[in-house]
Amino acid sequence: MSDDSLPSPPGARTGARTAAVIPAAGRGVRLGPGAPKALRALNGTPMLIHAVRAMAASRAVSLVIVVAPPDGTAEVKTLLDAHALPERTDFLVVPGGETRQESVRLGLDALPPGIDIVLVHDAARPLVPVDTVDSVIEAVRDGAPAVVPALPLADTVKQVEQGGAAGEPEPVVATPDRSLLRAVQTPQGFDRETLLRAHEVVTGNVTDDASMVEQLGLRVVVVPGHEEAFKVTRPLDLVLAEAVLARRRLNDGF
C-alpha cells in the first residue's frame, strides 16, 4: 500500500492554501538609530527582503503579506519591486498599526478567500530555513490549530522577583526545569479561522500569536526550530547573520 492510499489523520487539511503575514512596522530601537529594523541592510539587502524570500521559498506559500510602517508602505512596495522574488508567489503590502498585535490583525484583514493556513513570521528572523517553514505548515495540515518552531534551552533559566530599579540585583525565586522549556521562533502557523478568532477575542498587548490561541484553550504544538532562525535584535546579531550568509554562499554558492 502506498503512502498516498493511507487515510489522513483526523482534522488534516490536505491541499490547504497557505499565506504568510510578516509584521514589519516596528522601529527596532535596540539596533540603534537609523532605518526601521526590517529595512536594515544584511549583506547589502534589507532584512525584510531576506524574510520575504524565506517565506516564499516554501512551495506551499502562495501569498506573502508584508505589514509595513504606516508611513513606509510606498517604500516597502518599491523594495519588493526592486528585488528578485519567486514568480509563483503573490505579494501584498499593507500599512501596520501601533502594536505588533494590531499590525498582524491588519495583515489578516487583507487575506483573500481560499487561504486556509496562515503563517506569522518576524521580519527580524531573516534566515529561517525553508525546511522549518515546511515543517510548521505540515503540522497545521495534519490538524494542529497552532504550531510553533522552537529550540531547547542551552542555558539554565532563573525566575526572579519583579521590582527594583534597572540594573539592581534581583532575588532569585525559582530555577525552572529547562528540559521542559523551549525558546520559540517563527514562523508560527495557524488554522486561519483559529487565528482570526484569537485576534477577535484576546485583548491586551501580546508579542506571541500562539499565546493568544492558548488563551482560547486550544492546543498549541511545537516542532523543531533551527539555530539559524534567530532574531536579529542587537548589533551583534547583525554580525552573526552576516557570518551565516557568508557560510551559505560558500556552501551553496549564493
Short mmCIF file of the C-alpha atoms (twelve columns), coordinates in Angstrom:
data_MODEL
# 
_entry.id   MODEL 
# 
loop_
_atom_site.group_PDB 
_atom_site.id 
_atom_site.type_symbol 
_atom_site.label_atom_id 
_atom_site.label_alt_id 
_atom_site.label_comp_id 
_atom_site.label_asym_id 
_atom_site.label_seq_id 
_atom_site.Cartn_x 
_atom_site.Cartn_y 
_atom_site.Cartn_z 
_atom_site.pdbx_PDB_model_num 
ATOM 1   C CA . MET A 1   0.000   0.000  0.000  1 
ATOM 2   C CA . SER A 2   1.433   3.370  -0.967 1 
ATOM 3   C CA . ASP A 3   1.554   6.342  1.398  1 
ATOM 4   C CA . ASP A 4   -0.983  8.129  -0.832 1 
ATOM 5   C CA . SER A 5   -3.605  5.483  -0.039 1 
ATOM 6   C CA . LEU A 6   -3.299  5.844  3.726  1 
ATOM 7   C CA . PRO A 7   -6.115  7.751  5.466  1 
ATOM 8   C CA . SER A 8   -5.353  11.308 6.577  1 
ATOM 9   C CA . PRO A 9   -5.148  11.998 10.321 1 
ATOM 10  C CA . PRO A 10  -8.320  13.399 11.961 1 
ATOM 11  C CA . GLY A 11  -8.578  17.117 11.252 1 
ATOM 12  C CA . ALA A 12  -5.984  17.014 8.479  1 
ATOM 13  C CA . ARG A 13  -6.236  19.796 5.894  1 
ATOM 14  C CA . THR A 14  -4.964  18.249 2.672  1 
ATOM 15  C CA . GLY A 15  -4.481  20.700 -0.177 1 
ATOM 16  C CA . ALA A 16  -4.842  23.719 2.111  1 
ATOM 17  C CA . ARG A 17  -3.541  27.020 0.723  1 
ATOM 18  C CA . THR A 18  -1.041  28.954 2.807  1 
ATOM 19  C CA . ALA A 19  -0.269  32.653 3.213  1 
ATOM 20  C CA . ALA A 20  2.427   34.312 5.320  1 
ATOM 21  C CA . VAL A 21  1.961   37.575 7.213  1 
ATOM 22  C CA . ILE A 22  5.164   39.466 8.055  1 
ATOM 23  C CA . PRO A 23  4.682   42.323 10.557 1 
ATOM 24  C CA . ALA A 24  7.465   44.786 9.745  1 
ATOM 25  C CA . ALA A 25  6.161   48.039 11.204 1 
ATOM 26  C CA . GLY A 26  8.433   48.178 14.279 1 
ATOM 27  C CA . ARG A 27  11.292  50.602 14.740 1 
ATOM 28  C CA . GLY A 28  13.802  48.207 16.326 1 
ATOM 29  C CA . VAL A 29  15.342  50.723 18.719 1 
ATOM 30  C CA . ARG A 30  17.784  48.196 20.203 1 
ATOM 31  C CA . LEU A 31  19.661  48.161 16.887 1 
ATOM 32  C CA . GLY A 32  20.299  51.860 17.333 1 
ATOM 33  C CA . PRO A 33  19.250  54.921 15.322 1 
ATOM 34  C CA . GLY A 34  18.512  54.707 11.626 1 
ATOM 35  C CA . ALA A 35  16.032  52.915 9.429  1 
ATOM 36  C CA . PRO A 36  13.367  50.607 10.881 1 
ATOM 37  C CA . LYS A 37  14.876  47.253 11.815 1 
ATOM 38  C CA . ALA A 38  13.213  45.369 8.961  1 
ATOM 39  C CA . LEU A 39  14.800  47.750 6.443  1 
ATOM 40  C CA . ARG A 40  18.347  47.445 7.800  1 
ATOM 41  C CA . ALA A 41  20.791  46.001 5.287  1 
ATOM 42  C CA . LEU A 42  22.078  42.469 5.703  1 
ATOM 43  C CA . ASN A 43  24.746  41.558 3.175  1 
ATOM 44  C CA . GLY A 44  23.595  44.589 1.187  1 
ATOM 45  C CA . THR A 45  19.927  43.521 1.129  1 
ATOM 46  C CA . PRO A 46  17.233  44.674 3.586  1 
ATOM 47  C CA . MET A 47  16.412  42.101 6.251  1 
ATOM 48  C CA . LEU A 48  12.792  42.288 5.168  1 
ATOM 49  C CA . ILE A 49  13.669  41.004 1.696  1 
ATOM 50  C CA . HIS A 50  15.549  38.072 3.227  1 
ATOM 51  C CA . ALA A 51  12.492  37.286 5.389  1 
ATOM 52  C CA . VAL A 52  10.107  37.530 2.432  1 
ATOM 53  C CA . ARG A 53  12.327  35.225 0.384  1 
ATOM 54  C CA . ALA A 54  12.457  32.769 3.300  1 
ATOM 55  C CA . MET A 55  8.657   32.500 3.303  1 
ATOM 56  C CA . ALA A 56  8.357   32.404 -0.485 1 
ATOM 57  C CA . ALA A 57  10.993  29.649 -0.634 1 
ATOM 58  C CA . SER A 58  8.284   27.238 0.511  1 
ATOM 59  C CA . ARG A 59  6.270   25.998 -2.440 1 
ATOM 60  C CA . ALA A 60  3.272   25.778 -0.127 1 
ATOM 61  C CA . VAL A 61  3.196   29.565 0.376  1 
ATOM 62  C CA . SER A 62  1.141   31.231 -2.349 1 
ATOM 63  C CA . LEU A 63  0.904   34.727 -0.811 1 
ATOM 64  C CA . VAL A 64  3.146   36.890 1.388  1 
ATOM 65  C CA . ILE A 65  1.578   39.922 3.080  1 
ATOM 66  C CA . VAL A 66  4.057   42.488 4.400  1 
ATOM 67  C CA . VAL A 67  2.711   44.832 7.067  1 
ATOM 68  C CA . ALA A 68  4.768   47.990 6.626  1 
ATOM 69  C CA . PRO A 69  5.306   51.050 8.830  1 
ATOM 70  C CA . PRO A 70  2.240   53.289 8.364  1 
ATOM 71  C CA . ASP A 71  4.380   55.950 6.675  1 
ATOM 72  C CA . GLY A 72  6.546   53.474 4.772  1 
ATOM 73  C CA . THR A 73  4.134   51.490 2.611  1 
ATOM 74  C CA . ALA A 74  5.358   53.018 -0.644 1 
ATOM 75  C CA . GLU A 75  8.996   52.428 0.322  1 
ATOM 76  C CA . VAL A 76  8.357   48.770 1.094  1 
ATOM 77  C CA . LYS A 77  6.475   48.278 -2.187 1 
ATOM 78  C CA . THR A 78  9.438   49.778 -4.015 1 
ATOM 79  C CA . LEU A 79  11.804  47.417 -2.179 1 
ATOM 80  C CA . LEU A 80  9.781   44.364 -3.164 1 
ATOM 81  C CA . ASP A 81  9.649   45.515 -6.783 1 
ATOM 82  C CA . ALA A 82  13.420  46.084 -6.826 1 
ATOM 83  C CA . HIS A 83  14.413  42.593 -5.687 1 
ATOM 84  C CA . ALA A 84  14.031  39.236 -7.384 1 
ATOM 85  C CA . LEU A 85  11.239  37.228 -5.773 1 
ATOM 86  C CA . PRO A 86  9.681   33.895 -6.801 1 
ATOM 87  C CA . GLU A 87  7.120   34.407 -9.566 1 
ATOM 88  C CA . ARG A 88  4.879   31.645 -8.201 1 
ATOM 89  C CA . THR A 89  4.189   33.708 -5.051 1 
ATOM 90  C CA . ASP A 90  1.983   36.800 -4.824 1 
ATOM 91  C CA . PHE A 91  2.999   39.738 -2.644 1 
ATOM 92  C CA . LEU A 92  0.922   42.399 -0.912 1 
ATOM 93  C CA . VAL A 93  1.906   45.387 1.253  1 
ATOM 94  C CA . VAL A 94  -0.473  46.920 3.799  1 
ATOM 95  C CA . PRO A 95  0.079   49.647 6.421  1 
ATOM 96  C CA . GLY A 96  0.564   48.496 10.006 1 
ATOM 97  C CA . GLY A 97  -0.593  49.740 13.383 1 
ATOM 98  C CA . GLU A 98  0.856   50.971 16.650 1 
ATOM 99  C CA . THR A 99  1.480   47.498 18.112 1 
ATOM 100 C CA . ARG A 100 2.576   44.160 16.719 1 
ATOM 101 C CA . GLN A 101 -0.821  42.650 17.511 1 
ATOM 102 C CA . GLU A 102 -2.604  45.422 15.634 1 
ATOM 103 C CA . SER A 103 -0.240  45.021 12.679 1 
ATOM 104 C CA . VAL A 104 -0.839  41.269 12.490 1 
ATOM 105 C CA . ARG A 105 -4.589  41.857 12.581 1 
ATOM 106 C CA . LEU A 106 -4.320  44.338 9.716  1 
ATOM 107 C CA . GLY A 107 -2.397  41.704 7.767  1 
ATOM 108 C CA . LEU A 108 -5.105  39.135 8.492  1 
ATOM 109 C CA . ASP A 109 -7.755  41.581 7.297  1 
ATOM 110 C CA . ALA A 110 -6.017  41.609 3.895  1 
ATOM 111 C CA . LEU A 111 -6.193  37.825 3.426  1 
ATOM 112 C CA . PRO A 112 -8.211  36.819 0.357  1 
ATOM 113 C CA . PRO A 113 -10.739 33.957 0.367  1 
ATOM 114 C CA . GLY A 114 -9.356  30.484 -0.122 1 
ATOM 115 C CA . ILE A 115 -6.465  30.740 2.347  1 
ATOM 116 C CA . ASP A 116 -6.715  28.022 4.994  1 
ATOM 117 C CA . ILE A 117 -3.330  28.207 6.757  1 
ATOM 118 C CA . VAL A 118 -1.634  31.396 7.946  1 
ATOM 119 C CA . LEU A 119 1.993   31.819 8.941  1 
ATOM 120 C CA . VAL A 120 3.040   34.780 11.073 1 
ATOM 121 C CA . HIS A 121 6.749   35.490 10.722 1 
ATOM 122 C CA . ASP A 122 9.050   38.067 12.293 1 
ATOM 123 C CA . ALA A 123 10.822  40.228 9.731  1 
ATOM 124 C CA . ALA A 124 13.732  40.202 12.200 1 
ATOM 125 C CA . ARG A 125 14.217  36.455 11.605 1 
ATOM 126 C CA . PRO A 126 15.542  36.715 8.047  1 
ATOM 127 C CA . LEU A 127 17.441  33.423 7.843  1 
ATOM 128 C CA . VAL A 128 14.886  30.768 8.793  1 
ATOM 129 C CA . PRO A 129 15.476  27.697 6.577  1 
ATOM 130 C CA . VAL A 130 12.700  26.524 4.276  1 
ATOM 131 C CA . ASP A 131 12.639  23.107 5.963  1 
ATOM 132 C CA . THR A 132 11.474  24.800 9.173  1 
ATOM 133 C CA . VAL A 133 8.756   26.687 7.285  1 
ATOM 134 C CA . ASP A 134 7.553   23.476 5.658  1 
ATOM 135 C CA . SER A 135 7.535   21.609 8.992  1 
ATOM 136 C CA . VAL A 136 5.232   24.218 10.517 1 
ATOM 137 C CA . ILE A 137 2.852   24.091 7.537  1 
ATOM 138 C CA . GLU A 138 2.793   20.304 7.557  1 
ATOM 139 C CA . ALA A 139 1.867   20.191 11.252 1 
ATOM 140 C CA . VAL A 140 -1.081  22.546 10.659 1 
ATOM 141 C CA . ARG A 141 -2.136  20.452 7.654  1 
ATOM 142 C CA . ASP A 142 -2.098  17.419 9.947  1 
ATOM 143 C CA . GLY A 143 -4.704  19.045 12.179 1 
ATOM 144 C CA . ALA A 144 -2.925  21.202 14.770 1 
ATOM 145 C CA . PRO A 145 -4.709  24.564 15.213 1 
ATOM 146 C CA . ALA A 146 -1.447  26.309 16.144 1 
ATOM 147 C CA . VAL A 147 2.202   25.338 15.622 1 
ATOM 148 C CA . VAL A 148 5.437   26.978 16.768 1 
ATOM 149 C CA . PRO A 149 9.031   26.089 15.896 1 
ATOM 150 C CA . ALA A 150 11.238  26.077 18.978 1 
ATOM 151 C CA . LEU A 151 14.614  25.020 20.346 1 
ATOM 152 C CA . PRO A 152 15.624  23.511 23.689 1 
ATOM 153 C CA . LEU A 153 17.314  25.979 26.013 1 
ATOM 154 C CA . ALA A 154 21.088  25.800 26.302 1 
ATOM 155 C CA . ASP A 155 21.300  27.963 29.415 1 
ATOM 156 C CA . THR A 156 19.951  27.476 32.908 1 
ATOM 157 C CA . VAL A 157 16.993  29.802 33.491 1 
ATOM 158 C CA . LYS A 158 16.266  31.705 36.705 1 
ATOM 159 C CA . GLN A 159 12.932  33.196 37.709 1 
ATOM 160 C CA . VAL A 160 13.440  36.432 39.630 1 
ATOM 161 C CA . GLU A 161 11.329  38.645 41.824 1 
ATOM 162 C CA . GLN A 162 9.883   41.608 39.982 1 
ATOM 163 C CA . GLY A 163 10.523  45.149 41.091 1 
ATOM 164 C CA . GLY A 164 13.528  47.284 41.861 1 
ATOM 165 C CA . ALA A 165 15.446  49.714 39.714 1 
ATOM 166 C CA . ALA A 166 17.012  48.660 36.437 1 
ATOM 167 C CA . GLY A 167 20.469  47.208 36.976 1 
ATOM 168 C CA . GLU A 168 19.887  46.437 40.647 1 
ATOM 169 C CA . PRO A 169 20.455  42.874 41.966 1 
ATOM 170 C CA . GLU A 170 17.303  40.743 41.614 1 
ATOM 171 C CA . PRO A 171 16.364  37.994 44.080 1 
ATOM 172 C CA . VAL A 172 16.006  34.529 42.506 1 
ATOM 173 C CA . VAL A 173 12.740  32.802 43.402 1 
ATOM 174 C CA . ALA A 174 12.951  29.619 41.297 1 
ATOM 175 C CA . THR A 175 15.019  27.620 38.810 1 
ATOM 176 C CA . PRO A 176 12.637  26.089 36.224 1 
ATOM 177 C CA . ASP A 177 13.473  22.704 34.736 1 
ATOM 178 C CA . ARG A 178 14.933  23.753 31.399 1 
ATOM 179 C CA . SER A 179 14.222  20.325 29.871 1 
ATOM 180 C CA . LEU A 180 10.546  21.358 29.839 1 
ATOM 181 C CA . LEU A 181 11.201  24.810 28.338 1 
ATOM 182 C CA . ARG A 182 11.620  25.864 24.711 1 
ATOM 183 C CA . ALA A 183 12.792  29.059 23.019 1 
ATOM 184 C CA . VAL A 184 10.095  29.888 20.497 1 
ATOM 185 C CA . GLN A 185 10.826  31.090 16.959 1 
ATOM 186 C CA . THR A 186 8.795   31.951 13.872 1 
ATOM 187 C CA . PRO A 187 7.065   31.358 11.518 1 
ATOM 188 C CA . GLN A 188 4.206   30.328 13.740 1 
ATOM 189 C CA . GLY A 189 1.479   28.524 11.818 1 
ATOM 190 C CA . PHE A 190 -2.281  28.553 12.347 1 
ATOM 191 C CA . ASP A 191 -5.559  27.361 11.052 1 
ATOM 192 C CA . ARG A 192 -6.932  30.592 9.603  1 
ATOM 193 C CA . GLU A 193 -10.241 30.629 11.480 1 
ATOM 194 C CA . THR A 194 -8.491  29.840 14.766 1 
ATOM 195 C CA . LEU A 195 -6.109  32.780 14.419 1 
ATOM 196 C CA . LEU A 196 -8.897  35.151 13.376 1 
ATOM 197 C CA . ARG A 197 -10.922 34.157 16.438 1 
ATOM 198 C CA . ALA A 198 -7.911  34.639 18.712 1 
ATOM 199 C CA . HIS A 199 -7.442  38.186 17.435 1 
ATOM 200 C CA . GLU A 200 -11.142 38.903 17.930 1 
ATOM 201 C CA . VAL A 201 -11.352 37.507 21.467 1 
ATOM 202 C CA . VAL A 202 -7.981  38.100 23.135 1 
ATOM 203 C CA . THR A 203 -7.317  41.650 24.296 1 
ATOM 204 C CA . GLY A 204 -4.179  43.274 25.639 1 
ATOM 205 C CA . ASN A 205 -0.799  43.725 24.016 1 
ATOM 206 C CA . VAL A 206 0.839   40.367 23.264 1 
ATOM 207 C CA . THR A 207 4.032   39.595 21.373 1 
ATOM 208 C CA . ASP A 208 3.290   35.965 20.511 1 
ATOM 209 C CA . ASP A 209 0.298   34.877 18.422 1 
ATOM 210 C CA . ALA A 210 0.429   31.304 19.725 1 
ATOM 211 C CA . SER A 211 -0.154  32.555 23.276 1 
ATOM 212 C CA . MET A 212 -3.410  34.093 22.041 1 
ATOM 213 C CA . VAL A 213 -4.542  30.687 20.819 1 
ATOM 214 C CA . GLU A 214 -3.527  29.230 24.187 1 
ATOM 215 C CA . GLN A 215 -5.874  31.725 25.844 1 
ATOM 216 C CA . LEU A 216 -8.706  30.248 23.779 1 
ATOM 217 C CA . GLY A 217 -7.973  26.914 25.455 1 
ATOM 218 C CA . LEU A 218 -6.839  25.313 22.203 1 
ATOM 219 C CA . ARG A 219 -3.855  23.061 21.613 1 
ATOM 220 C CA . VAL A 220 -0.534  24.562 20.516 1 
ATOM 221 C CA . VAL A 221 2.193   22.154 19.414 1 
ATOM 222 C CA . VAL A 222 5.940   22.573 18.977 1 
ATOM 223 C CA . VAL A 223 8.051   21.387 16.048 1 
ATOM 224 C CA . PRO A 224 11.858  21.564 15.917 1 
ATOM 225 C CA . GLY A 225 13.210  25.019 15.187 1 
ATOM 226 C CA . HIS A 226 16.606  25.884 13.728 1 
ATOM 227 C CA . GLU A 227 19.612  27.705 15.121 1 
ATOM 228 C CA . GLU A 228 19.729  29.978 12.045 1 
ATOM 229 C CA . ALA A 229 16.186  31.244 12.713 1 
ATOM 230 C CA . PHE A 230 17.462  33.566 15.450 1 
ATOM 231 C CA . LYS A 231 16.048  37.042 15.892 1 
ATOM 232 C CA . VAL A 232 18.211  39.998 14.819 1 
ATOM 233 C CA . THR A 233 17.736  42.409 17.698 1 
ATOM 234 C CA . ARG A 234 21.129  43.819 18.660 1 
ATOM 235 C CA . PRO A 235 24.201  44.886 16.654 1 
ATOM 236 C CA . LEU A 236 25.998  41.618 17.482 1 
ATOM 237 C CA . ASP A 237 23.122  39.697 15.872 1 
ATOM 238 C CA . LEU A 238 23.846  41.503 12.611 1 
ATOM 239 C CA . VAL A 239 27.432  40.251 12.739 1 
ATOM 240 C CA . LEU A 240 26.219  36.686 13.311 1 
ATOM 241 C CA . ALA A 241 23.684  36.965 10.482 1 
ATOM 242 C CA . GLU A 242 26.388  38.166 8.085  1 
ATOM 243 C CA . ALA A 243 28.506  35.160 9.088  1 
ATOM 244 C CA . VAL A 244 25.619  32.774 8.397  1 
ATOM 245 C CA . LEU A 245 25.104  34.300 4.951  1 
ATOM 246 C CA . ALA A 246 28.822  34.067 4.221  1 
ATOM 247 C CA . ARG A 247 28.768  30.359 5.116  1 
ATOM 248 C CA . ARG A 248 25.724  29.806 2.919  1 
ATOM 249 C CA . ARG A 249 27.454  31.495 -0.030 1 
ATOM 250 C CA . LEU A 250 30.491  29.284 0.493  1 
ATOM 251 C CA . ASN A 251 28.482  26.064 0.836  1 
ATOM 252 C CA . ASP A 252 25.597  26.706 -1.545 1 
ATOM 253 C CA . GLY A 253 27.009  29.233 -3.990 1 
ATOM 254 C CA . PHE A 254 24.633  32.123 -3.192 1 
# 
